């Protein structure tokens, strides 16, 4: 693996941490739509970090989700709950961004932040293992 790939993966993890902090800050302001958006992107960036290390790339969100399922969850690098969570976070983010009359609960925002944080934590561990290989 080239140093460029490792550096790109590290940058994705920095973006994941930043987006998660943004999600928490938005939640404190009771901006649930922003919380859902930023929680999804936190998980998305962590997934992208892992996918990058595997030498894969997609310019589409569905491509990242598919790679995550196939190359990380099914391969045993990440727990199935994270695959389900990533898909649910994507759905919530899409609804929050595009459903102008949608109502989002504090429970949904809290779950999204918690799920994204758990995914990031486990992704960080998996990233360490994958980088060591």
C-alpha positions in Angstrom: 0.0 0.0 0.0 1.3 3.4 -0.9 1.7 6.2 1.6 -0.8 8.2 -0.4 -3.5 5.7 0.3 -2.8 5.7 4.0 -2.8 9.5 4.1 -6.1 9.6 2.2 -7.6 7.2 4.6 -6.4 9.3 7.6 -7.9 12.4 6.0 -11.2 10.7 5.6 -11.1 9.8 9.3 -10.4 13.4 10.2 -13.4 14.5 8.2 -15.5 11.8 9.9 -14.5 13.2 13.3 -15.2 16.7 12.2 -18.6 15.8 10.8 -19.5 13.9 14.0 -18.6 17.0 16.1 -20.7 19.1 13.8 -23.6 16.7 14.2 -23.4 17.0 18.0 -23.2 20.7 17.9 -26.2 20.9 15.6 -28.1 18.6 18.0 -27.3 21.0 20.9 -28.9 23.7 18.8 -31.9 21.4 18.2 -31.1 21.5 14.5 -32.2 17.9 13.8 -32.0 18.1 10.1 -28.4 19.3 10.3 -27.6 16.6 12.9 -28.9 13.9 10.6 -26.9 15.2 7.6 -23.7 15.5 9.5 -24.1 12.2 11.3 -24.5 10.4 7.9 -21.5 12.2 6.5 -19.4 11.2 9.6 -20.2 7.5 8.9 -19.8 8.0 5.1 -16.3 9.4 5.6 -15.3 6.6 7.9 -16.6 4.0 5.4 -14.7 5.9 2.6 -11.5 5.6 4.6 -11.8 1.8 4.8 -12.8 1.5 1.2 -9.8 3.6 0.2 -7.5 1.2 2.0 -9.0 -1.7 0.1 -8.0 0.1 -3.1 -11.6 0.8 -4.1 -13.3 4.0 -5.2 -16.8 5.2 -6.1 -18.0 8.7 -6.8 -21.6 7.7 -5.8 -23.0 7.2 -2.3 -24.7 4.0 -3.4 -21.3 2.7 -4.6 -19.8 3.4 -1.2 -22.7 1.7 0.6 -22.4 -1.4 -1.7 -18.6 -1.6 -1.2 -19.1 -1.3 2.6 -21.6 -4.1 2.6 -19.7 -6.5 0.4 -16.0 -5.7 1.2 -16.2 -4.8 4.8 -19.3 -6.3 6.4 -19.5 -9.6 4.5 -15.7 -9.9 4.6 -15.9 -9.7 8.5 -14.0 -6.4 8.9 -17.1 -4.6 10.2 -20.1 -5.7 12.2 -23.4 -6.1 10.3 -25.1 -3.5 12.6 -22.8 -0.9 11.0 -24.0 -1.9 7.5 -27.6 -1.5 8.6 -26.8 1.7 10.4 -25.0 3.2 7.4 -28.1 2.5 5.1 -30.5 3.9 7.7 -28.3 7.0 8.1 -28.3 7.5 4.3 -32.1 7.3 4.3 -32.5 9.7 7.2 -30.0 12.2 5.6 -31.8 12.0 2.3 -35.2 12.7 4.0 -33.7 15.5 6.1 -32.2 17.1 3.0 -35.0 16.7 0.6 -38.3 16.3 2.4 -39.2 19.9 3.1 -42.2 19.0 5.3 -40.5 16.1 7.0 -40.5 16.1 10.8 -37.5 14.6 12.6 -37.4 13.6 16.2 -34.8 14.2 18.8 -34.6 10.4 19.2 -33.7 10.0 15.5 -31.0 12.7 15.8 -29.6 11.1 19.0 -29.7 7.6 17.4 -27.9 8.9 14.3 -25.1 10.6 16.3 -24.7 7.5 18.4 -24.7 5.1 15.4 -22.2 7.2 13.5 -19.9 7.4 16.5 -20.0 3.7 17.0 -19.3 3.1 13.3 -16.4 5.5 13.4 -14.9 3.9 16.5 -15.0 0.4 14.9 -13.8 1.8 11.6 -10.8 3.2 13.3 -9.9 -0.2 14.8 -10.5 -1.9 11.4 -8.4 0.7 9.7 -5.5 0.0 12.0 -5.7 -3.7 11.2 -6.0 -3.1 7.5 -3.1 -0.7 7.4 -1.0 -3.2 9.3 -1.6 -5.9 6.7 
